[in-house]
Amino acid sequence: MRRLRLLPIALTVGVALLTGCTSAAPDDAASGDGAWSYTSGDGETYTADEVPTRIIAHAYAAKVLMEFGIKPVGIYADGDIDSDVGLQGADFEGVEILGEEWGKIDVEKAAGLAPDLIVGDWWPAEGGYSGLEDGVEESSKKLAELAPVVGAAQGDSIVELIEGYAELAESLGADTSVIDEQRAEFDTAVEEFEAAVAAKPGLTALAISPYEDTYAVAVPEHAPELLDLQSWGLDVIDPAKPDPEFPYWESLSFENADSYQPDVLLFDDRSYPANQETLDAQPIAKDITAYAAGAYTSWPAYWLHTYPDYTEQLRNLTDFVNEADENLTD
């Protein structure tokens, strides 16, 4: 699982001249003379004499760029593309697949594509872009030697992530006017979710991903979709002791899985229902009130990049909240 980590090739390739430069204006985009710039999630502003056209992207970033008509020449994914919940509806026909396992990228094949830009999310907690974080194979990190790496940040809100990719797409020459209509429908979904939560002010939720011998509890601080749910009124519990080395989660043994007793459980949907079945096989499952009562659903974990996807997921959660019992654990 991508954010739940269970976890030399000589390269010579011609690329457009891109550099990190903090002096360029943050809102600069492709201009009439062909110059290009983009302020990335790492805070740097990258510039080029020409707009990049040969793009290699992490699969989630590729999906959102393709929403705006920008088709990368190659992609790399965290797992099997066909079964990845975050890639449903994406058509990668004609795109070179450079890897379908987190931490493993075929950089030699990537070099043959002669990219002039690499695109992936920036992860502030790790200080790295998707596929290039600590823990990946050293050979995979060579991808960053082919071309500059940019992308929107996984920060305080998925909305900011989506808008960051819209800005990138626009800088690459895309027509992003469709996003206004998508945003209007999304805003309506947010209002519906806020109303459902406001009707049940006592409702508490816990986001989890059980696996093997571990009951992993998500830390909203590093999960922008959970931060959004909190900002819209849902009481998503903040675990007390995030893992020091990988603060996306607090890892508990199953013997302590009943430490938190929310009204509802939210399973990481990237491995759902397998993670639910893992919990079900544990004797302690009967002592987790919400699970014993069947008060659980899934949450879109770390893959949301478009308004249509977010709207669909939010409406599913709204339906769930409308049926939830806010007094289950009183």
FENJOJO-V34476 format. One record per run of one state. SS is the DSSP state (2 for helix, 1 for strand, 0 for the rest). FROM is the first residue (numbers start at 1). TO is the last residue. If there is no record, write none. Layout:
[[SS & FROM & TO] [SS & FROM & TO]]
//
This chain:
[[0 & 1 & 17] [1 & 18 & 20] [0 & 21 & 35] [1 & 36 & 39] [0 & 40 & 44] [1 & 45 & 48] [0 & 49 & 54] [1 & 55 & 58] [2 & 59 & 67] [0 & 68 & 73] [1 & 74 & 77] [0 & 78 & 84] [2 & 85 & 87] [0 & 88 & 95] [1 & 96 & 101] [0 & 102 & 103] [1 & 104 & 104] [0 & 105 & 106] [2 & 107 & 112] [0 & 113 & 116] [1 & 117 & 119] [0 & 120 & 121] [1 & 122 & 123] [0 & 124 & 127] [1 & 128 & 129] [0 & 130 & 137] [2 & 138 & 145] [0 & 146 & 148] [1 & 149 & 150] [0 & 151 & 152] [1 & 153 & 153] [0 & 154 & 157] [2 & 158 & 171] [0 & 172 & 177] [2 & 178 & 198] [0 & 199 & 203] [1 & 204 & 211] [0 & 212 & 213] [1 & 214 & 218] [0 & 219 & 219] [2 & 220 & 222] [0 & 223 & 223] [2 & 224 & 231] [0 & 232 & 234] [1 & 235 & 236] [0 & 237 & 248] [1 & 249 & 253] [2 & 254 & 256] [0 & 257 & 263] [1 & 264 & 268] [2 & 269 & 271] [0 & 272 & 273] [2 & 274 & 280] [0 & 281 & 282] [2 & 283 & 287] [0 & 288 & 288] [2 & 289 & 292] [0 & 293 & 295] [1 & 296 & 299] [0 & 300 & 306] [2 & 307 & 323] [0 & 324 & 330]]
//
